[in-house]
Amino acid sequence: MGSKRLDWIDIAKGIAMILVIVGHTVPNPSPLRHAIFSFHMPVFFILAGYTFRPKPWRELLSGSVSRLLVPYVVLALAWQVPTFLGTVKILSQIDRGGLGPALL
């Protein structure tokens, strides 16, 4: 089940990505920004639709879970556990009167 990549699609995606970066770095009231924002998302939708190949639901979900959900959960825990522990530490200091007027 090998897939052949189309060079022109990859080049178009690369150009579209560069335009997204340029569009987000140009100051807001700019004709260039307005021009880029008028077509950059439709280009991605057109290219995604052109390269779309339906898959069975089971295959789609199993691939998505391992590729998207697992890294999301790992990064969310890596971010939230220290945040939660820091909040617990601050709350315990408040209970002991350690931070007192500084938080008021």
For each residue, the residues with C-beta under 8 A, 3 or more apart:
1:
2:
3:
4:
5: 9 10
6: 9 10 51
7: 10 11
8: 11 12
9: 5 6 12 13 47 50 51
10: 5 6 7 13 14
11: 7 8 14 15
12: 8 9 15 16 43 47
13: 9 10 16 17 44 47
14: 10 11 17 18
15: 11 12 18 19
16: 12 13 19 20 40 43 44 47
17: 13 14 20 21
18: 14 15 21 22
19: 15 16 22 23 36 40
20: 16 17 23 24 36 40
21: 17 18 24 25
22: 18 19 25 26 32 36
23: 19 20 26 32 33 36 37 40
24: 20 21
25: 21 22
26: 22 23 30 32 33 36
27: 30 33
28: 33
29: 33
30: 26 27 33 34
31: 34 35
32: 22 23 26 35 36
33: 23 26 27 28 29 30 36 37
34: 30 31 37 38
35: 31 32 38 39
36: 19 20 22 23 26 32 33 39 40
37: 23 33 34 40 41
38: 34 35
39: 35 36 42 43
40: 16 19 20 23 36 37 43 44
41: 37 44 45
42: 39 45 46
43: 12 16 39 40 46 47
44: 13 16 40 41 47 48
45: 41 42 48 49
46: 42 43 49 50
47: 9 12 13 16 43 44 50 51
48: 44 45 51 52
49: 45 46 52
50: 9 46 47
51: 6 9 47 48
52: 48 49
53:
54:
55: 59 60 63
56: 59 60
57: 60 61
58: 61 62
59: 55 56 62 63
60: 55 56 57 63 64
61: 57 58 64 65
62: 58 59 65 66
63: 55 59 60 66 67
64: 60 61 67 68 69
65: 61 62 68 69 70
66: 62 63 69 70
67: 63 64 70 71
68: 64 65 71 72
69: 64 65 66 72 73
70: 65 66 67 73 74
71: 67 68 74 75
72: 68 69 75 76
73: 69 70 76 77
74: 70 71 77 78
75: 71 72 78 79
76: 72 73 79 80
77: 73 74 80 81
78: 74 75 81 82
79: 75 76 82 83
80: 76 77 83 84
81: 77 78 84 85
82: 78 79 85 86
83: 79 80 86 87
84: 80 81 87 88
85: 81 82 88 89
86: 82 83 89 90
87: 83 84 90 91
88: 84 85 91 92
89: 85 86 92 93
90: 86 87 93 94 99
91: 87 88 94 95
92: 88 89 95 96
93: 89 90 96 98 99
94: 90 91 97 98 99 103
95: 91 92
96: 92 93
97: 94 100
98: 93 94
99: 90 93 94 102 103
100: 97 103 104
101: 104
102: 99
103: 94 99 100
104: 100 101
